[in-house]
Amino acid sequence: MMVAELKQQVLMQKASSTRTMKRISNSFHGTSVGFVPTMGYLHEGHMSLVKQSLSTCDHTVVSIFVNPIQFGANEDLDVYPHDLEGDIEKLESAGVDVLFQPHRETIYPKGFKTYVQVDEITDQLCGTSRPGLFKGVATVVLKLFNIVRPQHVFFGEKDWQQLAVIETMVRDLNLDISVHRVPLVREPDGLAMSSRNLNLSAEDRQKALSLSRSLEDAKEKIRQGTTAASQLKQSMKDRITAESGMQIDYISICDPISLQEIEEVKGRTLIALAVKIGSSRLIDNCIVKD
Ligand code: AMP
């Protein structure tokens, strides 16, 4: 029997307390541990991170934790989708070793006072409209790293800015962790996979296709010679707002590392956007190569 087959027959361990998770981490001493932090309601995008961890590391830990401190007052914390049973089934059949699913009080006990702030790259894109987002993300991710103690962590390029924040934190705080970037996974019609897509009505789901299509249009225009960021942004905006009820949060054409806006597309460039459709805020991005 293949090692992978044998592995799938071993029951996934579950931990909800820090103590249990640390005990399991200790038992993995001397092996390579891969970690995939998520907020649950798992889809193929999440599972591509999981698969990469499974093929890279001896053990894979996945966390499900909807982190309250990264949500603003009027955001969708209370309606964030969840399906724990479905998630467990997916993780178990993939061969994941451990699910860490801590309670809120476990991560933020009474009297919690310490936060991680990554400067500058958090000032653009999503950081502008969601001011506490990356402080919340960096704080919870560092806490999860300290509890799980992985050597490898896997994050999706769907959340490009988040990846930049994690990479910066890992570098600046001298963490002995390799951050693996995993490409964005889309639905067959181009919509970027997201747990939040669940909250879209059928009509809004259709309108949401204008996000990925506007990115494709911009890429095509660049291929045909357009370089002015303002012109590209305007045509993306026109494409998206051709649908009713679309509220553009930002369209950014920027350097993929510093996330600073650029005026002319010359080398490798990130095009990123966030749009509110009904009560859902969706993000998407693409890279334009040299
Ligand atoms: P979330 O549960 O939305 O916090 O996402 C957990 C991880 O999955 C993050 O590293 C995300 O970037 C990644 N992820 C979410 N959606 C996708 C997707 N469509 N493609 C690739 N990675 C994704």
py3Dmol code that shows the C-alpha trace and the ligand (Angstrom):
import py3Dmol

protein = """\
ATOM      1  CA  MET A   1       0.000   0.000   0.000  1.00  0.00           C
ATOM      2  CA  MET A   2       1.268   3.504  -0.870  1.00  0.00           C
ATOM      3  CA  VAL A   3       2.275   5.807   2.016  1.00  0.00           C
ATOM      4  CA  ALA A   4      -0.380   8.325   0.914  1.00  0.00           C
ATOM      5  CA  GLU A   5      -3.112   5.655   1.084  1.00  0.00           C
ATOM      6  CA  LEU A   6      -1.935   4.556   4.504  1.00  0.00           C
ATOM      7  CA  LYS A   7      -1.997   8.179   5.665  1.00  0.00           C
ATOM      8  CA  GLN A   8      -5.595   8.683   4.576  1.00  0.00           C
ATOM      9  CA  GLN A   9      -6.654   5.856   6.829  1.00  0.00           C
ATOM     10  CA  VAL A  10      -5.227   7.532   9.930  1.00  0.00           C
ATOM     11  CA  LEU A  11      -7.910   9.609  11.626  1.00  0.00           C
ATOM     12  CA  MET A  12      -7.367  13.344  11.604  1.00  0.00           C
ATOM     13  CA  GLN A  13      -6.562  14.638  15.089  1.00  0.00           C
ATOM     14  CA  LYS A  14      -8.597  17.584  16.337  1.00  0.00           C
ATOM     15  CA  ALA A  15      -7.460  20.204  18.795  1.00  0.00           C
ATOM     16  CA  SER A  16      -9.404  23.134  20.157  1.00  0.00           C
ATOM     17  CA  SER A  17      -7.143  24.101  23.060  1.00  0.00           C
ATOM     18  CA  THR A  18      -3.667  25.577  22.876  1.00  0.00           C
ATOM     19  CA  ARG A  19      -2.401  22.862  25.210  1.00  0.00           C
ATOM     20  CA  THR A  20      -3.633  19.995  22.993  1.00  0.00           C
ATOM     21  CA  MET A  21      -2.314  21.640  19.835  1.00  0.00           C
ATOM     22  CA  LYS A  22       1.101  22.211  21.442  1.00  0.00           C
ATOM     23  CA  ARG A  23       1.202  18.602  22.661  1.00  0.00           C
ATOM     24  CA  ILE A  24       0.528  17.370  19.108  1.00  0.00           C
ATOM     25  CA  SER A  25       3.167  19.777  17.735  1.00  0.00           C
ATOM     26  CA  ASN A  26       5.671  18.366  20.239  1.00  0.00           C
ATOM     27  CA  SER A  27       4.904  14.856  19.012  1.00  0.00           C
ATOM     28  CA  PHE A  28       5.889  16.009  15.486  1.00  0.00           C
ATOM     29  CA  HIS A  29       9.364  17.009  16.679  1.00  0.00           C
ATOM     30  CA  GLY A  30      12.026  16.090  14.106  1.00  0.00           C
ATOM     31  CA  THR A  31       9.557  16.014  11.192  1.00  0.00           C
ATOM     32  CA  SER A  32       8.511  18.828   8.861  1.00  0.00           C
ATOM     33  CA  VAL A  33       5.212  20.477   9.711  1.00  0.00           C
ATOM     34  CA  GLY A  34       3.170  22.437   7.166  1.00  0.00           C
ATOM     35  CA  PHE A  35       0.445  24.815   8.304  1.00  0.00           C
ATOM     36  CA  VAL A  36      -2.560  26.266   6.463  1.00  0.00           C
ATOM     37  CA  PRO A  37      -4.507  28.910   8.426  1.00  0.00           C
ATOM     38  CA  THR A  38      -8.096  29.422   7.224  1.00  0.00           C
ATOM     39  CA  MET A  39     -11.409  30.872   8.336  1.00  0.00           C
ATOM     40  CA  GLY A  40     -13.264  27.743   7.190  1.00  0.00           C
ATOM     41  CA  TYR A  41     -16.072  27.083   4.723  1.00  0.00           C
ATOM     42  CA  LEU A  42     -13.403  25.379   2.671  1.00  0.00           C
ATOM     43  CA  HIS A  43     -13.360  25.347  -1.124  1.00  0.00           C
ATOM     44  CA  GLU A  44     -10.931  24.300  -3.850  1.00  0.00           C
ATOM     45  CA  GLY A  45      -8.819  27.422  -3.252  1.00  0.00           C
ATOM     46  CA  HIS A  46      -8.161  26.386   0.348  1.00  0.00           C
ATOM     47  CA  MET A  47      -7.656  22.772  -0.699  1.00  0.00           C
ATOM     48  CA  SER A  48      -4.925  23.739  -3.167  1.00  0.00           C
ATOM     49  CA  LEU A  49      -2.962  25.151  -0.192  1.00  0.00           C
ATOM     50  CA  VAL A  50      -3.654  21.953   1.745  1.00  0.00           C
ATOM     51  CA  LYS A  51      -2.503  19.778  -1.168  1.00  0.00           C
ATOM     52  CA  GLN A  52       0.707  21.759  -1.482  1.00  0.00           C
ATOM     53  CA  SER A  53       1.391  21.313   2.224  1.00  0.00           C
ATOM     54  CA  LEU A  54       0.638  17.582   2.062  1.00  0.00           C
ATOM     55  CA  SER A  55       3.072  17.142  -0.803  1.00  0.00           C
ATOM     56  CA  THR A  56       5.799  19.280   0.828  1.00  0.00           C
ATOM     57  CA  CYS A  57       5.677  18.279   4.506  1.00  0.00           C
ATOM     58  CA  ASP A  58       5.549  15.180   6.719  1.00  0.00           C
ATOM     59  CA  HIS A  59       2.591  16.557   8.670  1.00  0.00           C
ATOM     60  CA  THR A  60      -0.096  19.086   7.766  1.00  0.00           C
ATOM     61  CA  VAL A  61      -2.041  21.166  10.267  1.00  0.00           C
ATOM     62  CA  VAL A  62      -5.037  23.231   9.130  1.00  0.00           C
ATOM     63  CA  SER A  63      -6.670  25.806  11.382  1.00  0.00           C
ATOM     64  CA  ILE A  64     -10.204  27.107  11.177  1.00  0.00           C
ATOM     65  CA  PHE A  65     -10.659  30.313  13.107  1.00  0.00           C
ATOM     66  CA  VAL A  66     -12.818  33.295  12.184  1.00  0.00           C
ATOM     67  CA  ASN A  67     -10.644  35.970  13.704  1.00  0.00           C
ATOM     68  CA  PRO A  68     -12.889  38.620  15.287  1.00  0.00           C
ATOM     69  CA  ILE A  69     -10.188  41.290  15.618  1.00  0.00           C
ATOM     70  CA  GLN A  70      -9.663  41.568  11.864  1.00  0.00           C
ATOM     71  CA  PHE A  71     -13.310  42.495  11.253  1.00  0.00           C
ATOM     72  CA  GLY A  72     -14.512  46.090  11.514  1.00  0.00           C
ATOM     73  CA  ALA A  73     -17.687  47.079  13.334  1.00  0.00           C
ATOM     74  CA  ASN A  74     -19.937  46.986  10.254  1.00  0.00           C
ATOM     75  CA  GLU A  75     -18.365  44.004   8.568  1.00  0.00           C
ATOM     76  CA  ASP A  76     -19.593  40.446   8.036  1.00  0.00           C
ATOM     77  CA  LEU A  77     -18.225  38.674  11.145  1.00  0.00           C
ATOM     78  CA  ASP A  78     -21.674  37.482  12.235  1.00  0.00           C
ATOM     79  CA  VAL A  79     -22.688  36.186   8.820  1.00  0.00           C
ATOM     80  CA  TYR A  80     -19.342  34.668   7.858  1.00  0.00           C
ATOM     81  CA  PRO A  81     -20.233  31.273   6.289  1.00  0.00           C
ATOM     82  CA  HIS A  82     -19.427  28.069   8.148  1.00  0.00           C
ATOM     83  CA  ASP A  83     -19.849  24.343   7.604  1.00  0.00           C
ATOM     84  CA  LEU A  84     -17.646  22.526  10.074  1.00  0.00           C
ATOM     85  CA  GLU A  85     -18.888  19.041   9.154  1.00  0.00           C
ATOM     86  CA  GLY A  86     -18.248  19.630   5.457  1.00  0.00           C
ATOM     87  CA  ASP A  87     -14.800  21.081   6.239  1.00  0.00           C
ATOM     88  CA  ILE A  88     -13.840  18.095   8.391  1.00  0.00           C
ATOM     89  CA  GLU A  89     -14.893  15.701   5.640  1.00  0.00           C
ATOM     90  CA  LYS A  90     -12.767  17.535   3.067  1.00  0.00           C
ATOM     91  CA  LEU A  91      -9.719  17.709   5.328  1.00  0.00           C
ATOM     92  CA  GLU A  92     -10.014  14.078   6.435  1.00  0.00           C
ATOM     93  CA  SER A  93     -10.328  12.720   2.928  1.00  0.00           C
ATOM     94  CA  ALA A  94      -7.385  14.858   1.783  1.00  0.00           C
ATOM     95  CA  GLY A  95      -5.237  13.224   4.495  1.00  0.00           C
ATOM     96  CA  VAL A  96      -4.698  16.225   6.786  1.00  0.00           C
ATOM     97  CA  ASP A  97      -3.098  15.252  10.100  1.00  0.00           C
ATOM     98  CA  VAL A  98      -4.554  17.850  12.452  1.00  0.00           C
ATOM     99  CA  LEU A  99      -7.423  20.316  12.526  1.00  0.00           C
ATOM    100  CA  PHE A 100      -6.841  23.134  15.003  1.00  0.00           C
ATOM    101  CA  GLN A 101     -10.107  24.868  15.711  1.00  0.00           C
ATOM    102  CA  PRO A 102      -9.644  27.121  18.726  1.00  0.00           C
ATOM    103  CA  HIS A 103     -12.417  28.990  20.533  1.00  0.00           C
ATOM    104  CA  ARG A 104     -12.319  32.772  20.513  1.00  0.00           C
ATOM    105  CA  GLU A 105     -11.480  32.876  24.237  1.00  0.00           C
ATOM    106  CA  THR A 106      -8.567  30.502  23.640  1.00  0.00           C
ATOM    107  CA  ILE A 107      -6.959  32.933  21.214  1.00  0.00           C
ATOM    108  CA  TYR A 108      -8.075  36.121  22.959  1.00  0.00           C
ATOM    109  CA  PRO A 109      -8.457  35.444  26.668  1.00  0.00           C
ATOM    110  CA  LYS A 110      -9.585  38.241  28.950  1.00  0.00           C
ATOM    111  CA  GLY A 111      -6.843  40.836  29.283  1.00  0.00           C
ATOM    112  CA  PHE A 112      -5.301  40.210  25.865  1.00  0.00           C
ATOM    113  CA  LYS A 113      -3.197  43.285  25.018  1.00  0.00           C
ATOM    114  CA  THR A 114      -0.503  42.496  22.456  1.00  0.00           C
ATOM    115  CA  TYR A 115      -0.792  43.197  18.727  1.00  0.00           C
ATOM    116  CA  VAL A 116       1.477  42.949  15.684  1.00  0.00           C
ATOM    117  CA  GLN A 117       1.611  45.974  13.399  1.00  0.00           C
ATOM    118  CA  VAL A 118       3.295  45.763   9.988  1.00  0.00           C
ATOM    119  CA  ASP A 119       3.852  49.269   8.612  1.00  0.00           C
ATOM    120  CA  GLU A 120       3.612  50.828   5.127  1.00  0.00           C
ATOM    121  CA  ILE A 121       2.381  47.903   2.996  1.00  0.00           C
ATOM    122  CA  THR A 122      -0.721  47.886   5.182  1.00  0.00           C
ATOM    123  CA  ASP A 123      -1.526  51.499   4.231  1.00  0.00           C
ATOM    124  CA  GLN A 124      -2.662  50.670   0.679  1.00  0.00           C
ATOM    125  CA  LEU A 125      -5.386  48.554  -0.933  1.00  0.00           C
ATOM    126  CA  CYS A 126      -7.525  46.745   1.669  1.00  0.00           C
ATOM    127  CA  GLY A 127      -5.703  48.518   4.505  1.00  0.00           C
ATOM    128  CA  THR A 128      -7.297  51.828   3.488  1.00  0.00           C
ATOM    129  CA  SER A 129     -10.912  50.736   3.742  1.00  0.00           C
ATOM    130  CA  ARG A 130     -10.417  48.123   6.479  1.00  0.00           C
ATOM    131  CA  PRO A 131      -8.059  49.906   8.893  1.00  0.00           C
ATOM    132  CA  GLY A 132      -7.686  47.185  11.564  1.00  0.00           C
ATOM    133  CA  LEU A 133      -7.595  44.279   9.123  1.00  0.00           C
ATOM    134  CA  PHE A 134      -3.878  43.576   8.876  1.00  0.00           C
ATOM    135  CA  LYS A 135      -3.136  44.271  12.521  1.00  0.00           C
ATOM    136  CA  GLY A 136      -5.713  41.583  13.279  1.00  0.00           C
ATOM    137  CA  VAL A 137      -4.339  39.236  10.631  1.00  0.00           C
ATOM    138  CA  ALA A 138      -0.675  39.613  11.642  1.00  0.00           C
ATOM    139  CA  THR A 139      -1.541  39.176  15.321  1.00  0.00           C
ATOM    140  CA  VAL A 140      -3.601  36.014  14.886  1.00  0.00           C
ATOM    141  CA  VAL A 141      -1.190  34.491  12.368  1.00  0.00           C
ATOM    142  CA  LEU A 142       1.802  35.011  14.665  1.00  0.00           C
ATOM    143  CA  LYS A 143      -0.147  33.494  17.550  1.00  0.00           C
ATOM    144  CA  LEU A 144      -1.116  30.486  15.407  1.00  0.00           C
ATOM    145  CA  PHE A 145       2.516  30.091  14.269  1.00  0.00           C
ATOM    146  CA  ASN A 146       3.632  30.076  17.920  1.00  0.00           C
ATOM    147  CA  ILE A 147       1.075  27.422  18.847  1.00  0.00           C
ATOM    148  CA  VAL A 148       1.459  25.147  15.794  1.00  0.00           C
ATOM    149  CA  ARG A 149       5.199  25.783  15.293  1.00  0.00           C
ATOM    150  CA  PRO A 150       5.364  24.928  11.567  1.00  0.00           C
ATOM    151  CA  GLN A 151       8.455  25.111   9.345  1.00  0.00           C
ATOM    152  CA  HIS A 152       6.306  25.705   6.255  1.00  0.00           C
ATOM    153  CA  VAL A 153       3.181  27.835   5.894  1.00  0.00           C
ATOM    154  CA  PHE A 154       0.903  28.143   2.881  1.00  0.00           C
ATOM    155  CA  PHE A 155      -0.999  31.265   1.859  1.00  0.00           C
ATOM    156  CA  GLY A 156      -3.026  32.056  -1.277  1.00  0.00           C
ATOM    157  CA  GLU A 157      -2.228  34.798  -3.764  1.00  0.00           C
ATOM    158  CA  LYS A 158      -5.968  35.519  -3.772  1.00  0.00           C
ATOM    159  CA  ASP A 159      -5.131  37.661  -0.714  1.00  0.00           C
ATOM    160  CA  TRP A 160      -2.033  39.225  -2.260  1.00  0.00           C
ATOM    161  CA  GLN A 161      -1.627  41.973   0.318  1.00  0.00           C
ATOM    162  CA  GLN A 162      -2.094  39.542   3.200  1.00  0.00           C
ATOM    163  CA  LEU A 163       0.727  37.420   1.762  1.00  0.00           C
ATOM    164  CA  ALA A 164       2.954  40.489   1.570  1.00  0.00           C
ATOM    165  CA  VAL A 165       2.147  41.287   5.213  1.00  0.00           C
ATOM    166  CA  ILE A 166       2.937  37.730   6.369  1.00  0.00           C
ATOM    167  CA  GLU A 167       6.197  37.618   4.399  1.00  0.00           C
ATOM    168  CA  THR A 168       7.240  40.945   5.892  1.00  0.00           C
ATOM    169  CA  MET A 169       6.356  39.844   9.423  1.00  0.00           C
ATOM    170  CA  VAL A 170       8.240  36.536   9.032  1.00  0.00           C
ATOM    171  CA  ARG A 171      11.320  38.400   7.760  1.00  0.00           C
ATOM    172  CA  ASP A 172      11.195  41.269  10.270  1.00  0.00           C
ATOM    173  CA  LEU A 173      10.579  39.074  13.310  1.00  0.00           C
ATOM    174  CA  ASN A 174      13.212  36.460  12.304  1.00  0.00           C
ATOM    175  CA  LEU A 175      10.765  33.568  12.225  1.00  0.00           C
ATOM    176  CA  ASP A 176      12.290  30.315  10.947  1.00  0.00           C
ATOM    177  CA  ILE A 177       9.386  29.671   8.614  1.00  0.00           C
ATOM    178  CA  SER A 178       9.173  29.284   4.812  1.00  0.00           C
ATOM    179  CA  VAL A 179       6.175  31.092   3.390  1.00  0.00           C
ATOM    180  CA  HIS A 180       4.814  29.318   0.294  1.00  0.00           C
ATOM    181  CA  ARG A 181       2.720  31.300  -2.188  1.00  0.00           C
ATOM    182  CA  VAL A 182      -0.128  29.392  -3.808  1.00  0.00           C
ATOM    183  CA  PRO A 183      -1.776  30.685  -7.025  1.00  0.00           C
ATOM    184  CA  LEU A 184      -5.336  31.999  -6.984  1.00  0.00           C
ATOM    185  CA  VAL A 185      -7.961  29.349  -7.824  1.00  0.00           C
ATOM    186  CA  ARG A 186     -11.024  30.395  -9.855  1.00  0.00           C
ATOM    187  CA  GLU A 187     -14.429  28.944 -10.601  1.00  0.00           C
ATOM    188  CA  PRO A 188     -14.759  27.668 -14.205  1.00  0.00           C
ATOM    189  CA  ASP A 189     -16.412  30.976 -15.196  1.00  0.00           C
ATOM    190  CA  GLY A 190     -13.525  33.032 -13.777  1.00  0.00           C
ATOM    191  CA  LEU A 191     -14.919  34.159 -10.404  1.00  0.00           C
ATOM    192  CA  ALA A 192     -12.198  33.991  -7.750  1.00  0.00           C
ATOM    193  CA  MET A 193     -13.153  31.280  -5.260  1.00  0.00           C
ATOM    194  CA  SER A 194     -14.078  32.733  -1.887  1.00  0.00           C
ATOM    195  CA  SER A 195     -16.089  31.591   1.115  1.00  0.00           C
ATOM    196  CA  ARG A 196     -17.915  34.915   0.797  1.00  0.00           C
ATOM    197  CA  ASN A 197     -19.342  33.923  -2.609  1.00  0.00           C
ATOM    198  CA  LEU A 198     -21.915  31.897  -0.652  1.00  0.00           C
ATOM    199  CA  ASN A 199     -23.580  35.102   0.501  1.00  0.00           C
ATOM    200  CA  LEU A 200     -24.137  36.347  -3.077  1.00  0.00           C
ATOM    201  CA  SER A 201     -27.625  36.137  -4.571  1.00  0.00           C
ATOM    202  CA  ALA A 202     -27.819  34.437  -7.995  1.00  0.00           C
ATOM    203  CA  GLU A 203     -28.050  37.863  -9.602  1.00  0.00           C
ATOM    204  CA  ASP A 204     -25.088  39.278  -7.677  1.00  0.00           C
ATOM    205  CA  ARG A 205     -23.075  36.113  -8.419  1.00  0.00           C
ATOM    206  CA  GLN A 206     -23.554  36.899 -12.115  1.00  0.00           C
ATOM    207  CA  LYS A 207     -22.604  40.557 -11.633  1.00  0.00           C
ATOM    208  CA  ALA A 208     -19.497  39.497  -9.733  1.00  0.00           C
ATOM    209  CA  LEU A 209     -18.065  38.059 -12.943  1.00  0.00           C
ATOM    210  CA  SER A 210     -17.317  41.642 -14.000  1.00  0.00           C
ATOM    211  CA  LEU A 211     -14.405  41.652 -11.502  1.00  0.00           C
ATOM    212  CA  SER A 212     -12.372  38.904 -13.170  1.00  0.00           C
ATOM    213  CA  ARG A 213     -13.479  40.075 -16.607  1.00  0.00           C
ATOM    214  CA  SER A 214     -12.262  43.611 -15.927  1.00  0.00           C
ATOM    215  CA  LEU A 215      -8.879  42.158 -14.937  1.00  0.00           C
ATOM    216  CA  GLU A 216      -8.776  40.122 -18.154  1.00  0.00           C
ATOM    217  CA  ASP A 217      -9.712  43.225 -20.174  1.00  0.00           C
ATOM    218  CA  ALA A 218      -6.932  45.219 -18.529  1.00  0.00           C
ATOM    219  CA  LYS A 219      -4.415  42.483 -19.287  1.00  0.00           C
ATOM    220  CA  GLU A 220      -5.532  42.427 -22.903  1.00  0.00           C
ATOM    221  CA  LYS A 221      -5.232  46.221 -23.176  1.00  0.00           C
ATOM    222  CA  ILE A 222      -1.709  46.030 -21.759  1.00  0.00           C
ATOM    223  CA  ARG A 223      -0.851  43.307 -24.282  1.00  0.00           C
ATOM    224  CA  GLN A 224      -2.071  45.654 -27.004  1.00  0.00           C
ATOM    225  CA  GLY A 225       0.155  48.480 -25.763  1.00  0.00           C
ATOM    226  CA  THR A 226      -1.809  50.544 -23.221  1.00  0.00           C
ATOM    227  CA  THR A 227       0.502  51.503 -20.355  1.00  0.00           C
ATOM    228  CA  ALA A 228      -1.244  54.424 -18.612  1.00  0.00           C
ATOM    229  CA  ALA A 229      -2.588  53.163 -15.280  1.00  0.00           C
ATOM    230  CA  SER A 230      -5.278  55.864 -15.191  1.00  0.00           C
ATOM    231  CA  GLN A 231      -6.665  54.741 -18.553  1.00  0.00           C
ATOM    232  CA  LEU A 232      -6.641  51.091 -17.524  1.00  0.00           C
ATOM    233  CA  LYS A 233      -8.335  51.854 -14.207  1.00  0.00           C
ATOM    234  CA  GLN A 234     -11.023  53.924 -15.916  1.00  0.00           C
ATOM    235  CA  SER A 235     -11.942  51.164 -18.324  1.00  0.00           C
ATOM    236  CA  MET A 236     -12.029  48.616 -15.481  1.00  0.00           C
ATOM    237  CA  LYS A 237     -14.262  50.949 -13.530  1.00  0.00           C
ATOM    238  CA  ASP A 238     -16.570  51.391 -16.546  1.00  0.00           C
ATOM    239  CA  ARG A 239     -16.787  47.643 -17.020  1.00  0.00           C
ATOM    240  CA  ILE A 240     -17.672  46.980 -13.374  1.00  0.00           C
ATOM    241  CA  THR A 241     -20.126  49.829 -12.899  1.00  0.00           C
ATOM    242  CA  ALA A 242     -21.942  48.846 -16.105  1.00  0.00           C
ATOM    243  CA  GLU A 243     -23.634  46.426 -13.683  1.00  0.00           C
ATOM    244  CA  SER A 244     -26.035  48.100 -11.247  1.00  0.00           C
ATOM    245  CA  GLY A 245     -25.308  48.237  -7.522  1.00  0.00           C
ATOM    246  CA  MET A 246     -21.552  47.765  -7.768  1.00  0.00           C
ATOM    247  CA  GLN A 247     -19.598  49.831  -5.266  1.00  0.00           C
ATOM    248  CA  ILE A 248     -15.911  49.998  -6.081  1.00  0.00           C
ATOM    249  CA  ASP A 249     -13.742  50.140  -2.991  1.00  0.00           C
ATOM    250  CA  TYR A 250     -10.477  50.391  -4.939  1.00  0.00           C
ATOM    251  CA  ILE A 251      -8.835  49.508  -8.211  1.00  0.00           C
ATOM    252  CA  SER A 252      -5.084  49.523  -7.828  1.00  0.00           C
ATOM    253  CA  ILE A 253      -2.303  49.162 -10.357  1.00  0.00           C
ATOM    254  CA  CYS A 254       0.836  48.830  -8.319  1.00  0.00           C
ATOM    255  CA  ASP A 255       4.231  47.320  -7.681  1.00  0.00           C
ATOM    256  CA  PRO A 256       3.639  43.685  -6.561  1.00  0.00           C
ATOM    257  CA  ILE A 257       6.180  43.953  -3.733  1.00  0.00           C
ATOM    258  CA  SER A 258       5.893  47.476  -2.300  1.00  0.00           C
ATOM    259  CA  LEU A 259       2.218  47.780  -3.346  1.00  0.00           C
ATOM    260  CA  GLN A 260       2.942  51.417  -4.273  1.00  0.00           C
ATOM    261  CA  GLU A 261       0.716  52.764  -7.045  1.00  0.00           C
ATOM    262  CA  ILE A 262       2.387  53.169 -10.420  1.00  0.00           C
ATOM    263  CA  GLU A 263       1.459  55.465 -13.292  1.00  0.00           C
ATOM    264  CA  GLU A 264       2.883  53.492 -16.203  1.00  0.00           C
ATOM    265  CA  VAL A 265       2.825  49.710 -16.564  1.00  0.00           C
ATOM    266  CA  LYS A 266       6.401  48.763 -17.397  1.00  0.00           C
ATOM    267  CA  GLY A 267       7.577  45.612 -15.627  1.00  0.00           C
ATOM    268  CA  ARG A 268       5.849  43.069 -13.425  1.00  0.00           C
ATOM    269  CA  THR A 269       2.680  44.707 -12.121  1.00  0.00           C
ATOM    270  CA  LEU A 270      -0.144  43.827  -9.759  1.00  0.00           C
ATOM    271  CA  ILE A 271      -3.704  44.789 -10.634  1.00  0.00           C
ATOM    272  CA  ALA A 272      -5.921  44.403  -7.579  1.00  0.00           C
ATOM    273  CA  LEU A 273      -9.454  45.403  -6.765  1.00  0.00           C
ATOM    274  CA  ALA A 274     -12.128  45.260  -4.105  1.00  0.00           C
ATOM    275  CA  VAL A 275     -15.797  45.725  -4.906  1.00  0.00           C
ATOM    276  CA  LYS A 276     -18.887  45.643  -2.768  1.00  0.00           C
ATOM    277  CA  ILE A 277     -21.859  43.820  -4.285  1.00  0.00           C
ATOM    278  CA  GLY A 278     -24.900  43.956  -2.055  1.00  0.00           C
ATOM    279  CA  SER A 279     -23.573  43.205   1.406  1.00  0.00           C
ATOM    280  CA  SER A 280     -20.561  41.200   0.160  1.00  0.00           C
ATOM    281  CA  ARG A 281     -17.159  42.696  -0.435  1.00  0.00           C
ATOM    282  CA  LEU A 282     -15.110  40.695  -2.936  1.00  0.00           C
ATOM    283  CA  ILE A 283     -11.442  41.001  -3.870  1.00  0.00           C
ATOM    284  CA  ASP A 284      -9.549  39.789  -6.912  1.00  0.00           C
ATOM    285  CA  ASN A 285      -6.181  40.394  -8.525  1.00  0.00           C
ATOM    286  CA  CYS A 286      -3.859  39.382 -11.310  1.00  0.00           C
ATOM    287  CA  ILE A 287      -0.216  39.796 -12.177  1.00  0.00           C
ATOM    288  CA  VAL A 288       0.895  41.316 -15.433  1.00  0.00           C
ATOM    289  CA  LYS A 289       4.293  39.921 -16.403  1.00  0.00           C
ATOM    290  CA  ASP A 290       7.113  41.894 -18.004  1.00  0.00           C
TER     291      ASP A 290
END
"""
ligand_1 = """\
23
AMP
P -9.643 32.483 4.250
O -10.326 31.264 4.786
O -10.447 33.240 3.263
O -9.035 33.327 5.342
O -8.399 31.946 3.406
C -7.440 31.090 3.951
C -6.311 30.929 2.978
O -6.808 30.410 1.749
C -5.614 32.254 2.644
O -4.220 32.038 2.530
C -6.227 32.619 1.315
O -5.394 33.430 0.511
C -6.396 31.250 0.683
N -7.422 31.306 -0.362
C -8.716 31.691 -0.219
N -9.326 31.674 -1.410
C -8.409 31.280 -2.328
C -8.423 31.070 -3.744
N -9.507 31.278 -4.466
N -7.283 30.668 -4.334
C -6.156 30.463 -3.610
N -6.078 30.641 -2.279
C -7.179 31.039 -1.651
"""
view = py3Dmol.view(width=600, height=400)
view.addModel(protein, "pdb")
view.setStyle({"model": 0}, {"cartoon": {"style": "trace"}})
view.addModel(ligand_1, "xyz")
view.setStyle({"model": 1}, {"stick": {}})
view.zoomTo()
view.show()
